[in-house]
Amino acid sequence: MELRFWGTRGSIATPGPLTVRYGGNTSCVEVVTKSGRRYIFDAGTGARPLGAHLMANVPKPITGTILLSHTHWDHIQGFPFFIPLFIPGNRFTVCGPQGANTSLPEVLSGQMEYTYFPVELSQLGADIKYRDVLEGSEDIEGVRISARLLNHPATALGYRIEADGASLLYLCDHEPYWESLWHSEAEPGKLESILHDGDRRHAEFMQNADVVIHDAQYTPEEYPAKKNWGHSTWAYVTRIAAAANVKTLFLTHHDPTHDDDFLDRVEASAQELAASLGSPLKVFCAREGFIATFENQPEARVKMNVVKTIAPTLLDSLKILVVDDDEDLRVLVRKTLTRVGHRVTEAESGRDGLQQIASELPDVVVLDLNLGDIDGFEVLRQLRANEATRSLAVIVLTAQGDEESAKRSFEEGATDFLAKPFTPPQLDARVRSSYTRAHDESAKPESKPQS
């Protein structure tokens, strides 16, 4: 596989003399297999120079697959300026996670309404197919593509491509599920020592990869003020990649305030951290224009089910039960989730919650731990002991944001653990990802990636 960076910046394009070496275009990465299959990760402003390059240097017609991590503006800004989309005879498949209450074509056409852009989506000349996908894998002509949900305020996907004897992942945008990566009493650096199931699942997805391209927008010092914004620190990414036995790591989605000299220091710090961990991991800050080839490595495939789309009506309107004895919290969660189309009912105690679940099974339960009668741990225990609710998605949403509460919640069978306070987009994204995960894992005997 040949890898080339066309855009490495996050949030907004930052062209100018201070970003010449690492680049000012927003996210866009091109991967081409030996057989000539072309994959484009994200269509930020870097898609414009990529399109010009393809028009000048690639035999016609031009074909490819555009894999969008999500549809925040910095990841789709370049889509209307990607010239191959205008040319009849070219063929592209555009894949991405379904947005809240809107399909992928609807989201992309939104930024191309006449108010904002002179050409509408329907006027593009190329043959374009759109595909809303969620988690899973499929093999297409010798290339294996896997998708995995990320932790971001919008529904976002990470991708893993396996071809030519090599594996490459694009993981952007993603935030740690938990501020501390390791159990305090466990040996750091091992997958089994990771505290939050979400972080462990993330590490397993990238396990033994040849190349990982990962969002690392913040420094550890910046992160506390940016928590819940949906991005990682270079330290988190370096540690989790080393634990996953990744060979080469590219830090990307550079913050618009980080100039070239700043990124030089980030790269040096990440390399020092990898060395201090005793890891052979090679770490670099992604640079616009960088090209590398990866092939003929030992296979390390991820075992997942075939890519599928969960019916849009299910994701757009989930049945959610909020179990919490705090009326103000229930009102906040209800307003947050009904605003984006979900149907929400409430229970003010653990027993009331169990009774409601028994009478009408919801899609997702949002569960507090500190309830007036039986606590959330007992509710989890009873749900997992019942065949009918064993795979029900349960998000523990609690003010008890300590390590022991998180650890015990997962031991009792929680799908996710989210400490208060939360942001509305964050809660909606976690509800959708928890439902998807529970729905997917209940349909197959084994869900963990295998090396």
Summary of the structure (lengths in Angstrom):
residues: 451
radius of gyration: 21.9
end to end distance: 20.0
largest distance: 69.2
contacts: 1596
relative contact order: 0.11
helix: 32%
strand: 24%
